[in-house]
């Protein structure tokens, strides 16, 4: 599990570093560019997070075929994922290209809309490379080879910083392009990452049993449908979960600028820590998929329990950090020596104390979600998400903040309640599903050994 999860966690952190770099570069352009860039990034994230969820199905389906020793099926699922990636990139790009009326309808300021659209009109060209990279990442990781993903992600993060800084400062005689330049750099880096991973897969002997170019231009409709049947509910779950945090931001905005600033600091710290269970979740999903494909239900359940336990240990470490040393986190965002920052810092310390519980539940629910996806089921995660995030979490956040008059801490306790319910519901769902599988086959059939990560 660690051999597979470690590189995937690091790759997730590299992706976060790219987003952080873009934000810093926007800040170098000034407050107006930062506001417009943030608006464009929010629109892009709203669309891309759904696409990323859909693409997560590729790794699951490849892992299941790999576990069943079905080389033709592995290739077919990966090829279908490539076509789904291209189709999603086209649809999402067309949507984002015409996003200006929606921003106007939302009452955004004209100067922010203009800058956001300049950013988006370059950023949409990142989508083909981004989603193709996700498809190929799922393919190679499901085969137990996450190392190339990590190496290319780190190179992409470094290149993103260097190119952004070069264009913003106008080094080597290049023009200063501003927000459009940041979007252009992201597009170049994302497409370059996809190309590098494709070339690596093409040239390495390890991947010869699964030649992705053979028959790529004749995808089967049933393979495309299978990708979408699993991927669309995953994308829906991602949207539902992100919507809960959007509601929390709205609640904080209604409570004032200090509350919103403290929330932004705390949520960024939580987001970075969250990349650890995301990597574990992805690894667990792939390993369980391999066992599921091999018909080894007992190993699938043991893998899921191991992943959930590993996630609990990791997130407990972050919880202790947030509880015992919140200043170490906050100093990364604000100067504690400035008196004007004191109210925000004090409130952020209180939110990070709640995050000590928040992180544990958040990590467990995303790992449990991955374990269920490994069993080729995404509808259950979507239903549990709708119930826990929207019927419990969002109302609890609003009620505790405004009806019970707990203010900002009420919002975060509401989030914790929703995520705790999701963690419990998803863990119980995984146990129930694996128990049913084991009951249906009380005598384990002999199966081929599923290779370990990197094997």
The 8 nearest C-alpha neighbors of each residue, nearest first, counted from 0:
[[1, 3, 2, 4, 282, 283, 452, 306],
 [0, 2, 4, 3, 5, 279, 282, 6],
 [3, 1, 0, 5, 4, 452, 6, 453],
 [2, 4, 0, 452, 1, 5, 282, 6],
 [5, 3, 1, 279, 282, 7, 278, 6],
 [4, 6, 8, 1, 7, 2, 3, 9],
 [7, 5, 9, 149, 8, 4, 145, 146],
 [6, 8, 10, 278, 4, 9, 5, 11],
 [9, 7, 278, 11, 5, 275, 10, 6],
 [8, 10, 12, 6, 7, 11, 13, 5],
 [9, 11, 149, 7, 13, 12, 8, 152],
 [12, 10, 14, 8, 13, 9, 274, 7],
 [11, 13, 15, 9, 14, 10, 16, 274],
 [14, 12, 16, 10, 15, 11, 153, 152],
 [15, 13, 11, 17, 16, 12, 10, 18],
 [14, 16, 12, 18, 13, 17, 19, 11],
 [17, 15, 13, 19, 14, 18, 20, 12],
 [16, 18, 20, 14, 156, 15, 19, 21],
 [17, 19, 15, 21, 20, 16, 22, 14],
 [18, 20, 16, 22, 17, 21, 15, 23],
 [21, 19, 17, 23, 18, 22, 16, 160],
 [20, 22, 24, 18, 19, 23, 25, 17],
 [23, 21, 25, 19, 20, 24, 18, 26],
 [24, 22, 26, 20, 25, 21, 19, 27],
 [25, 23, 27, 21, 26, 22, 20, 28],
 [24, 26, 33, 22, 28, 27, 23, 32],
 [25, 27, 23, 29, 33, 24, 28, 30],
 [28, 26, 24, 25, 29, 23, 167, 33],
 [27, 29, 25, 26, 32, 24, 177, 33],
 [28, 30, 26, 27, 32, 31, 33, 25],
 [31, 29, 33, 32, 34, 26, 28, 25],
 [32, 30, 34, 33, 29, 35, 111, 28],
 [31, 33, 35, 34, 29, 30, 36, 28],
 [34, 32, 25, 30, 36, 26, 31, 35],
 [33, 35, 37, 31, 32, 36, 30, 38],
 [36, 34, 111, 115, 114, 32, 38, 37],
 [37, 35, 33, 39, 38, 34, 115, 32],
 [36, 38, 40, 34, 35, 39, 33, 41],
 [39, 37, 35, 41, 36, 40, 115, 34],
 [38, 40, 115, 36, 42, 41, 37, 119],
 [39, 41, 43, 37, 42, 38, 36, 44],
 [40, 42, 44, 38, 39, 43, 37, 45],
 [43, 41, 39, 45, 40, 44, 38, 46],
 [42, 44, 40, 46, 41, 45, 47, 39],
 [45, 43, 47, 41, 46, 42, 48, 40],
 [44, 46, 42, 43, 47, 48, 41, 49],
 [47, 45, 44, 43, 48, 49, 91, 42],
 [46, 48, 50, 44, 49, 45, 43, 51],
 [49, 47, 51, 50, 46, 44, 45, 52],
 [48, 50, 234, 52, 47, 51, 46, 238],
 [51, 49, 47, 53, 52, 48, 54, 234],
 [52, 50, 54, 48, 53, 49, 47, 55],
 [51, 53, 234, 233, 49, 55, 50, 54],
 [52, 54, 230, 234, 50, 231, 51, 55],
 [53, 55, 51, 56, 52, 57, 134, 230],
 [56, 54, 52, 57, 53, 58, 51, 230],
 [55, 57, 230, 59, 54, 58, 229, 53],
 [58, 56, 60, 55, 59, 80, 137, 54],
 [137, 57, 59, 61, 141, 138, 56, 60],
 [60, 58, 56, 62, 57, 61, 285, 288],
 [59, 61, 63, 57, 62, 58, 56, 64],
 [60, 62, 73, 58, 64, 63, 59, 76],
 [63, 61, 141, 289, 65, 288, 59, 60],
 [62, 64, 292, 288, 289, 66, 60, 65],
 [65, 63, 67, 69, 61, 73, 66, 62],
 [66, 64, 62, 68, 67, 63, 69, 61],
 [65, 67, 289, 292, 293, 63, 68, 64],
 [66, 68, 293, 292, 64, 65, 69, 63],
 [69, 67, 65, 66, 70, 64, 293, 447],
 [70, 68, 64, 72, 67, 71, 65, 73],
 [71, 69, 73, 72, 68, 209, 74, 65],
 [70, 72, 74, 73, 69, 75, 209, 64],
 [71, 73, 75, 69, 70, 74, 64, 76],
 [74, 72, 61, 70, 64, 76, 71, 75],
 [73, 75, 77, 209, 71, 72, 76, 211],
 [74, 76, 72, 78, 77, 73, 79, 71],
 [77, 75, 79, 73, 78, 74, 61, 72],
 [76, 78, 80, 74, 79, 75, 138, 73],
 [79, 77, 81, 75, 80, 76, 215, 74],
 [78, 80, 76, 82, 223, 81, 77, 222],
 [81, 79, 77, 83, 78, 82, 57, 134],
 [80, 82, 78, 84, 79, 83, 134, 131],
 [81, 83, 85, 79, 84, 80, 86, 78],
 [82, 84, 80, 86, 81, 85, 87, 79],
 [85, 83, 81, 130, 87, 82, 86, 131],
 [84, 86, 88, 82, 83, 87, 127, 89],
 [87, 85, 83, 89, 88, 84, 82, 90],
 [86, 88, 90, 84, 89, 85, 91, 83],
 [89, 87, 85, 127, 126, 91, 86, 90],
 [88, 90, 92, 86, 87, 91, 93, 85],
 [91, 89, 87, 93, 92, 88, 94, 86],
 [90, 92, 94, 88, 93, 89, 87, 95],
 [91, 93, 123, 89, 95, 94, 90, 88],
 [94, 92, 96, 90, 91, 95, 89, 97],
 [95, 93, 91, 92, 97, 96, 98, 90],
 [94, 96, 98, 92, 97, 93, 91, 119],
 [97, 95, 93, 94, 98, 92, 120, 119],
 [96, 98, 95, 94, 99, 93, 100, 101],
 [97, 99, 95, 101, 96, 100, 94, 102],
 [98, 100, 102, 101, 97, 103, 116, 112],
 [101, 99, 103, 102, 98, 104, 97, 105],
 [102, 100, 104, 103, 99, 98, 105, 97],
 [101, 103, 105, 99, 104, 100, 107, 98],
 [104, 102, 100, 106, 105, 101, 107, 99],
 [103, 105, 101, 106, 102, 100, 107, 99],
 [106, 104, 102, 103, 107, 101, 100, 108],
 [107, 105, 103, 104, 108, 102, 109, 101],
 [108, 106, 103, 105, 102, 109, 112, 111],
 [107, 109, 111, 110, 112, 106, 103, 102],
 [110, 108, 112, 111, 113, 107, 103, 114],
 [111, 109, 113, 112, 108, 114, 35, 31],
 [112, 110, 35, 114, 108, 109, 113, 115],
 [111, 113, 115, 109, 110, 114, 116, 108],
 [112, 114, 110, 116, 111, 115, 109, 117],
 [115, 113, 35, 117, 111, 116, 112, 118],
 [114, 116, 39, 35, 112, 118, 117, 113],
 [115, 117, 119, 118, 113, 114, 120, 112],
 [118, 116, 114, 120, 179, 115, 119, 113],
 [117, 119, 179, 115, 116, 182, 178, 120],
 [120, 118, 122, 116, 121, 117, 123, 39],
 [119, 121, 117, 118, 122, 123, 116, 96],
 [122, 120, 182, 183, 119, 123, 118, 124],
 [121, 123, 182, 119, 124, 125, 120, 186],
 [124, 122, 92, 125, 126, 121, 120, 119],
 [123, 125, 122, 186, 126, 121, 127, 92],
 [186, 126, 124, 123, 122, 128, 189, 127],
 [125, 127, 129, 88, 124, 128, 123, 130],
 [128, 126, 88, 130, 129, 125, 85, 131],
 [127, 129, 190, 189, 131, 193, 126, 130],
 [130, 128, 126, 132, 189, 127, 131, 125],
 [129, 131, 133, 84, 132, 127, 128, 126],
 [132, 130, 134, 128, 133, 129, 84, 127],
 [131, 133, 193, 135, 129, 130, 134, 136],
 [134, 132, 130, 136, 131, 135, 137, 54],
 [135, 133, 131, 137, 136, 132, 80, 81],
 [136, 134, 138, 132, 137, 133, 131, 139],
 [137, 135, 133, 134, 138, 139, 132, 140],
 [58, 136, 138, 134, 140, 135, 57, 139],
 [137, 139, 135, 141, 136, 58, 140, 77],
 [138, 140, 142, 144, 141, 136, 137, 135],
 [141, 139, 145, 144, 143, 142, 137, 138],
 [142, 140, 62, 143, 138, 58, 285, 139],
 [141, 143, 139, 140, 144, 138, 62, 65],
 [144, 142, 452, 453, 140, 141, 145, 451],
 [143, 145, 140, 453, 139, 146, 142, 452],
 [146, 144, 140, 148, 147, 6, 143, 139],
 [145, 147, 149, 148, 144, 6, 150, 7],
 [148, 146, 150, 149, 145, 151, 196, 144],
 [149, 147, 146, 151, 145, 150, 152, 136],
 [148, 150, 10, 152, 146, 147, 6, 151],
 [151, 149, 147, 153, 152, 148, 154, 146],
 [150, 152, 154, 148, 153, 149, 155, 147],
 [153, 151, 155, 149, 154, 150, 10, 13],
 [152, 154, 156, 155, 150, 151, 13, 149],
 [155, 153, 151, 157, 152, 156, 158, 150],
 [154, 156, 152, 158, 153, 157, 159, 188],
 [155, 157, 153, 159, 17, 154, 158, 13],
 [158, 156, 154, 160, 159, 155, 161, 153],
 [159, 157, 161, 155, 160, 156, 162, 154],
 [160, 158, 156, 157, 162, 161, 155, 163],
 [161, 159, 163, 157, 158, 162, 164, 20],
 [160, 162, 158, 164, 163, 159, 165, 157],
 [163, 161, 165, 159, 164, 160, 158, 166],
 [164, 162, 160, 166, 165, 161, 181, 159],
 [163, 165, 167, 161, 162, 166, 168, 160],
 [164, 166, 162, 170, 163, 168, 167, 169],
 [167, 165, 169, 175, 163, 168, 164, 162],
 [166, 168, 164, 175, 169, 165, 177, 163],
 [167, 169, 165, 166, 170, 164, 175, 163],
 [170, 168, 175, 166, 173, 174, 167, 165],
 [169, 171, 165, 172, 168, 173, 166, 167],
 [172, 170, 173, 169, 165, 174, 166, 168],
 [171, 173, 170, 169, 174, 175, 166, 165],
 [174, 172, 169, 171, 170, 166, 175, 165],
 [175, 173, 169, 176, 166, 172, 170, 167],
 [174, 176, 169, 167, 166, 177, 168, 173],
 [175, 177, 180, 174, 179, 166, 178, 167],
 [178, 176, 180, 179, 175, 167, 181, 28],
 [179, 177, 181, 180, 118, 182, 176, 36],
 [178, 180, 118, 182, 117, 181, 177, 176],
 [179, 181, 176, 183, 177, 178, 182, 184],
 [182, 180, 178, 184, 183, 179, 163, 185],
 [183, 181, 122, 121, 179, 185, 118, 180],
 [182, 184, 180, 186, 121, 185, 181, 179],
 [185, 183, 187, 181, 186, 182, 180, 188],
 [186, 184, 182, 188, 183, 187, 189, 125],
 [125, 185, 187, 183, 189, 184, 124, 188],
 [186, 188, 184, 190, 185, 189, 191, 183],
 [187, 189, 191, 185, 186, 190, 155, 184],
 [190, 188, 128, 192, 186, 129, 191, 187],
 [189, 191, 128, 193, 192, 187, 188, 186],
 [190, 192, 188, 194, 189, 193, 187, 195],
 [193, 191, 189, 195, 190, 194, 188, 151],
 [194, 192, 132, 190, 196, 128, 191, 195],
 [193, 195, 191, 197, 192, 196, 198, 190],
 [196, 194, 198, 192, 197, 193, 191, 199],
 [195, 197, 199, 193, 198, 194, 200, 192],
 [196, 198, 194, 200, 199, 195, 201, 193],
 [199, 197, 201, 195, 196, 200, 194, 202],
 [198, 200, 196, 202, 201, 197, 203, 195],
 [201, 199, 197, 198, 203, 202, 206, 196],
 [200, 202, 198, 199, 203, 197, 206, 210],
 [203, 201, 199, 200, 198, 204, 206, 197],
 [202, 204, 205, 200, 201, 199, 206, 207],
 [205, 203, 207, 206, 202, 201, 200, 208],
 [206, 204, 203, 207, 208, 200, 202, 209],
 [205, 207, 204, 209, 208, 203, 200, 210],
 [206, 208, 209, 204, 210, 205, 203, 201],
 [209, 207, 206, 210, 70, 205, 204, 71],
 [208, 210, 74, 207, 206, 211, 70, 73],
 [211, 209, 212, 207, 213, 208, 74, 206],
 [210, 212, 213, 74, 209, 78, 215, 77],
 [213, 211, 215, 210, 214, 216, 78, 201],
 [214, 212, 215, 211, 210, 216, 209, 74],
 [215, 213, 217, 216, 212, 218, 211, 78],
 [214, 216, 212, 217, 213, 78, 218, 211],
 [215, 217, 214, 218, 212, 213, 78, 82],
 [218, 216, 214, 215, 219, 213, 220, 78],
 [219, 217, 216, 215, 79, 220, 78, 214],
 [220, 218, 222, 221, 217, 223, 79, 75],
 [219, 221, 223, 222, 224, 218, 79, 225],
 [220, 222, 224, 223, 219, 225, 226, 218],
 [223, 221, 225, 219, 224, 220, 79, 76],
 [222, 224, 220, 79, 226, 221, 225, 227],
 [223, 225, 221, 227, 222, 226, 228, 220],
 [224, 226, 228, 222, 227, 223, 221, 229],
 [227, 225, 223, 224, 228, 229, 230, 56],
 [226, 228, 230, 224, 229, 231, 225, 223],
 [229, 227, 225, 226, 230, 224, 231, 232],
 [228, 230, 227, 226, 56, 231, 377, 232],
 [229, 231, 53, 227, 56, 233, 232, 228],
 [230, 232, 234, 53, 233, 227, 229, 228],
 [233, 231, 235, 234, 377, 230, 378, 381],
 [234, 232, 236, 52, 230, 235, 231, 377],
 [235, 233, 52, 49, 53, 231, 237, 232],
 [234, 236, 232, 238, 233, 237, 231, 239],
 [235, 237, 381, 239, 233, 238, 234, 232],
 [238, 236, 234, 240, 235, 239, 241, 52],
 [237, 239, 235, 241, 236, 240, 242, 49],
 [240, 238, 236, 242, 237, 241, 235, 385],
 [241, 239, 237, 242, 243, 238, 236, 388],
 [240, 242, 238, 244, 243, 239, 237, 245],
 [241, 243, 245, 239, 240, 244, 238, 246],
 [244, 242, 246, 240, 241, 245, 388, 393],
 [243, 245, 247, 241, 246, 242, 248, 240],
 [244, 246, 242, 248, 247, 243, 241, 249],
 [247, 245, 249, 243, 244, 248, 250, 242],
 [246, 248, 244, 250, 245, 249, 251, 410],
 [249, 247, 251, 245, 246, 250, 252, 244],
 [250, 248, 252, 246, 247, 251, 253, 245],
 [251, 249, 247, 253, 252, 248, 246, 254],
 [252, 250, 259, 254, 248, 253, 249, 258],
 [251, 253, 249, 259, 254, 255, 250, 248],
 [252, 254, 250, 251, 255, 249, 256, 259],
 [255, 253, 251, 252, 258, 250, 406, 407],
 [256, 254, 252, 258, 253, 257, 259, 251],
 [255, 257, 259, 258, 260, 252, 254, 251],
 [258, 256, 260, 259, 343, 255, 261, 342],
 [257, 259, 261, 256, 255, 260, 251, 262],
 [260, 258, 251, 262, 256, 252, 257, 261],
 [261, 259, 263, 257, 262, 258, 256, 264],
 [262, 260, 347, 258, 343, 264, 263, 259],
 [261, 263, 259, 265, 260, 264, 266, 258],
 [264, 262, 260, 266, 261, 265, 267, 259],
 [265, 263, 261, 267, 262, 266, 260, 268],
 [266, 264, 262, 268, 267, 263, 351, 347],
 [265, 267, 269, 263, 268, 264, 262, 270],
 [266, 268, 270, 264, 269, 265, 263, 271],
 [269, 267, 265, 266, 271, 270, 272, 264],
 [268, 270, 266, 272, 267, 271, 273, 265],
 [271, 269, 273, 267, 268, 272, 266, 274],
 [270, 272, 273, 268, 269, 274, 267, 12],
 [271, 273, 269, 274, 270, 275, 268, 317],
 [274, 272, 270, 275, 271, 276, 269, 277],
 [273, 275, 277, 272, 271, 276, 11, 8],
 [274, 276, 8, 278, 273, 277, 272, 279],
 [277, 275, 279, 362, 278, 274, 273, 280],
 [276, 278, 274, 280, 275, 279, 281, 273],
 [277, 279, 8, 7, 281, 275, 276, 280],
 [280, 278, 276, 4, 282, 281, 277, 283],
 [281, 279, 366, 369, 277, 283, 278, 282],
 [280, 282, 284, 278, 279, 283, 369, 277],
 [283, 281, 4, 279, 285, 284, 280, 3],
 [284, 282, 280, 286, 285, 281, 287, 370],
 [283, 285, 373, 369, 370, 281, 287, 282],
 [284, 286, 288, 282, 283, 141, 287, 62],
 [287, 285, 289, 283, 288, 284, 282, 290],
 [286, 288, 299, 373, 290, 284, 289, 285],
 [289, 287, 373, 63, 291, 285, 62, 286],
 [288, 290, 66, 62, 63, 286, 292, 287],
 [289, 291, 293, 295, 287, 299, 292, 288],
 [292, 290, 288, 294, 293, 289, 287, 295],
 [291, 293, 63, 66, 67, 289, 290, 294],
 [292, 294, 67, 66, 290, 291, 295, 446],
 [295, 293, 291, 292, 296, 290, 446, 444],
 [296, 294, 290, 293, 298, 297, 291, 299],
 [295, 297, 299, 298, 294, 437, 291, 300],
 [298, 296, 300, 299, 295, 301, 437, 433],
 [297, 299, 301, 300, 296, 295, 302, 290],
 [300, 298, 287, 296, 302, 297, 290, 301],
 [299, 301, 303, 297, 302, 298, 433, 304],
 [302, 300, 298, 304, 303, 299, 305, 297],
 [303, 301, 305, 299, 300, 304, 298, 306],
 [304, 302, 300, 306, 305, 301, 370, 307],
 [303, 305, 307, 301, 306, 302, 308, 300],
 [304, 306, 302, 308, 303, 307, 309, 301],
 [305, 307, 309, 303, 308, 304, 310, 283],
 [308, 306, 310, 304, 309, 305, 366, 363],
 [309, 307, 311, 305, 310, 306, 304, 312],
 [310, 308, 306, 312, 311, 307, 305, 313],
 [309, 311, 307, 313, 308, 312, 276, 314],
 [310, 312, 308, 314, 309, 313, 315, 307],
 [311, 313, 315, 309, 310, 314, 308, 316],
 [314, 312, 310, 316, 315, 311, 309, 317],
 [313, 315, 317, 316, 359, 311, 312, 310],
 [316, 314, 318, 312, 317, 313, 311, 319],
 [315, 317, 314, 319, 313, 318, 320, 312],
 [318, 316, 320, 314, 319, 315, 321, 313],
 [317, 319, 355, 315, 321, 316, 320, 322],
 [318, 320, 322, 316, 317, 321, 323, 315],
 [321, 319, 317, 324, 318, 323, 322, 316],
 [322, 320, 325, 318, 351, 319, 355, 324],
 [321, 323, 352, 319, 320, 355, 324, 318],
 [322, 324, 320, 319, 321, 325, 352, 318],
 [325, 323, 320, 326, 327, 321, 322, 328],
 [326, 324, 321, 328, 327, 348, 322, 323],
 [327, 325, 329, 328, 324, 330, 348, 344],
 [328, 326, 325, 330, 324, 329, 331, 320],
 [327, 329, 326, 325, 330, 331, 268, 324],
 [328, 330, 326, 331, 332, 327, 333, 325],
 [331, 329, 333, 332, 328, 327, 326, 334],
 [332, 330, 329, 328, 333, 327, 334, 326],
 [331, 333, 330, 329, 264, 334, 328, 335],
 [334, 332, 330, 335, 331, 329, 340, 344],
 [333, 335, 336, 337, 330, 340, 332, 331],
 [336, 334, 337, 333, 340, 330, 341, 344],
 [337, 335, 334, 338, 340, 341, 333, 339],
 [338, 336, 339, 335, 340, 334, 341, 333],
 [337, 339, 341, 340, 336, 335, 342, 334],
 [338, 340, 337, 341, 342, 343, 336, 335],
 [339, 341, 338, 343, 337, 342, 344, 335],
 [340, 342, 344, 338, 343, 339, 345, 335],
 [343, 341, 345, 344, 340, 346, 257, 339],
 [342, 344, 261, 346, 341, 257, 340, 345],
 [343, 345, 347, 341, 346, 342, 340, 348],
 [346, 344, 348, 342, 347, 343, 341, 349],
 [345, 347, 349, 343, 348, 344, 261, 342],
 [346, 348, 261, 350, 344, 349, 345, 343],
 [349, 347, 351, 345, 346, 350, 325, 344],
 [348, 350, 346, 352, 347, 351, 345, 353],
 [351, 349, 347, 353, 352, 348, 354, 408],
 [350, 352, 354, 348, 353, 321, 349, 265],
 [353, 351, 322, 349, 354, 350, 355, 321],
 [352, 354, 350, 355, 351, 356, 357, 349],
 [355, 353, 357, 351, 356, 352, 358, 350],
 [354, 356, 318, 353, 352, 357, 358, 321],
 [357, 355, 354, 359, 358, 353, 318, 360],
 [356, 358, 354, 415, 360, 355, 359, 361],
 [359, 357, 361, 354, 356, 360, 355, 362],
 [360, 358, 314, 362, 356, 361, 357, 363],
 [361, 359, 419, 363, 362, 357, 358, 418],
 [362, 360, 358, 364, 359, 363, 418, 357],
 [361, 363, 276, 359, 360, 365, 364, 358],
 [364, 362, 360, 366, 422, 361, 365, 367],
 [363, 365, 422, 367, 361, 366, 362, 421],
 [364, 366, 368, 362, 367, 363, 280, 369],
 [367, 365, 280, 369, 363, 368, 364, 307],
 [368, 366, 370, 364, 369, 426, 365, 425],
 [367, 369, 365, 366, 371, 370, 364, 380],
 [368, 370, 284, 280, 372, 366, 367, 371],
 [371, 369, 284, 367, 373, 372, 368, 303],
 [370, 372, 374, 373, 368, 369, 429, 376],
 [373, 371, 376, 369, 375, 374, 377, 370],
 [372, 374, 284, 288, 287, 370, 371, 375],
 [373, 375, 372, 371, 376, 288, 291, 287],
 [376, 374, 372, 373, 377, 229, 371, 59],
 [375, 377, 372, 374, 378, 371, 379, 229],
 [378, 376, 380, 379, 372, 232, 233, 229],
 [377, 379, 381, 380, 232, 376, 382, 233],
 [380, 378, 382, 381, 377, 383, 376, 428],
 [381, 379, 383, 377, 378, 382, 384, 368],
 [380, 382, 236, 384, 378, 379, 383, 232],
 [383, 381, 385, 379, 384, 380, 378, 386],
 [384, 382, 386, 380, 385, 381, 387, 379],
 [385, 383, 381, 387, 382, 386, 388, 380],
 [384, 386, 382, 389, 383, 388, 387, 381],
 [387, 385, 390, 383, 384, 389, 388, 382],
 [386, 388, 391, 417, 384, 421, 390, 385],
 [389, 387, 392, 417, 384, 385, 391, 386],
 [388, 390, 393, 385, 391, 392, 386, 387],
 [391, 389, 386, 387, 388, 392, 394, 393],
 [392, 390, 387, 417, 389, 394, 388, 395],
 [417, 393, 391, 388, 395, 414, 413, 394],
 [392, 394, 396, 389, 395, 391, 243, 388],
 [395, 393, 397, 396, 392, 391, 398, 390],
 [396, 394, 413, 398, 392, 393, 397, 391],
 [413, 397, 395, 410, 393, 394, 399, 398],
 [396, 398, 394, 400, 395, 399, 401, 393],
 [399, 397, 402, 395, 400, 401, 396, 394],
 [398, 400, 409, 403, 396, 397, 405, 401],
 [401, 399, 406, 409, 405, 404, 397, 410],
 [400, 402, 404, 398, 403, 399, 397, 406],
 [403, 401, 398, 404, 399, 400, 397, 405],
 [402, 404, 399, 405, 401, 400, 398, 409],
 [405, 403, 401, 400, 402, 406, 399, 409],
 [406, 404, 409, 400, 403, 399, 408, 407],
 [405, 407, 400, 409, 404, 408, 401, 410],
 [408, 406, 410, 409, 400, 258, 251, 405],
 [407, 409, 411, 410, 406, 405, 412, 350],
 [410, 408, 400, 399, 405, 412, 407, 406],
 [411, 409, 396, 413, 407, 400, 408, 412],
 [410, 412, 414, 408, 413, 409, 415, 396],
 [413, 411, 415, 409, 414, 410, 408, 416],
 [396, 412, 414, 395, 416, 410, 411, 415],
 [413, 415, 411, 417, 412, 392, 416, 396],
 [416, 414, 412, 357, 418, 413, 417, 419],
 [415, 417, 413, 419, 414, 418, 392, 412],
 [392, 418, 416, 414, 387, 420, 388, 419],
 [417, 419, 421, 415, 420, 416, 360, 361],
 [420, 418, 360, 422, 416, 421, 417, 415],
 [419, 421, 423, 417, 418, 422, 387, 424],
 [422, 420, 418, 424, 387, 419, 423, 364],
 [423, 421, 364, 419, 425, 420, 363, 424],
 [422, 424, 420, 426, 421, 425, 427, 419],
 [423, 425, 421, 427, 422, 426, 420, 428],
 [424, 426, 428, 422, 427, 367, 423, 421],
 [427, 425, 429, 423, 428, 367, 424, 422],
 [426, 428, 430, 424, 425, 429, 431, 423],
 [429, 427, 425, 431, 426, 430, 424, 432],
 [428, 430, 426, 432, 427, 431, 371, 433],
 [431, 429, 427, 433, 428, 432, 434, 426],
 [432, 430, 428, 434, 429, 433, 427, 435],
 [431, 433, 435, 429, 434, 430, 428, 436],
 [434, 432, 436, 430, 435, 431, 300, 437],
 [435, 433, 431, 437, 436, 432, 430, 438],
 [436, 434, 438, 432, 433, 437, 439, 431],
 [435, 437, 433, 439, 434, 438, 432, 296],
 [436, 438, 434, 440, 439, 435, 441, 296],
 [439, 437, 435, 440, 441, 436, 434, 433],
 [438, 440, 436, 437, 435, 441, 434, 442],
 [441, 439, 437, 438, 442, 443, 436, 444],
 [440, 442, 438, 437, 439, 443, 436, 444],
 [441, 443, 440, 444, 437, 439, 438, 445],
 [444, 442, 441, 440, 445, 295, 296, 297],
 [443, 445, 446, 442, 294, 295, 440, 441],
 [446, 444, 443, 447, 295, 294, 293, 448],
 [447, 445, 293, 444, 448, 294, 295, 67],
 [446, 448, 449, 293, 445, 68, 67, 66],
 [447, 449, 450, 446, 293, 66, 290, 451],
 [448, 450, 66, 447, 451, 289, 290, 293],
 [451, 449, 454, 448, 452, 143, 453, 142],
 [450, 452, 454, 453, 143, 449, 0, 3],
 [453, 451, 143, 3, 454, 2, 144, 450],
 [452, 454, 143, 144, 451, 2, 145, 3],
 [453, 451, 450, 452, 143, 144, 142, 449]]
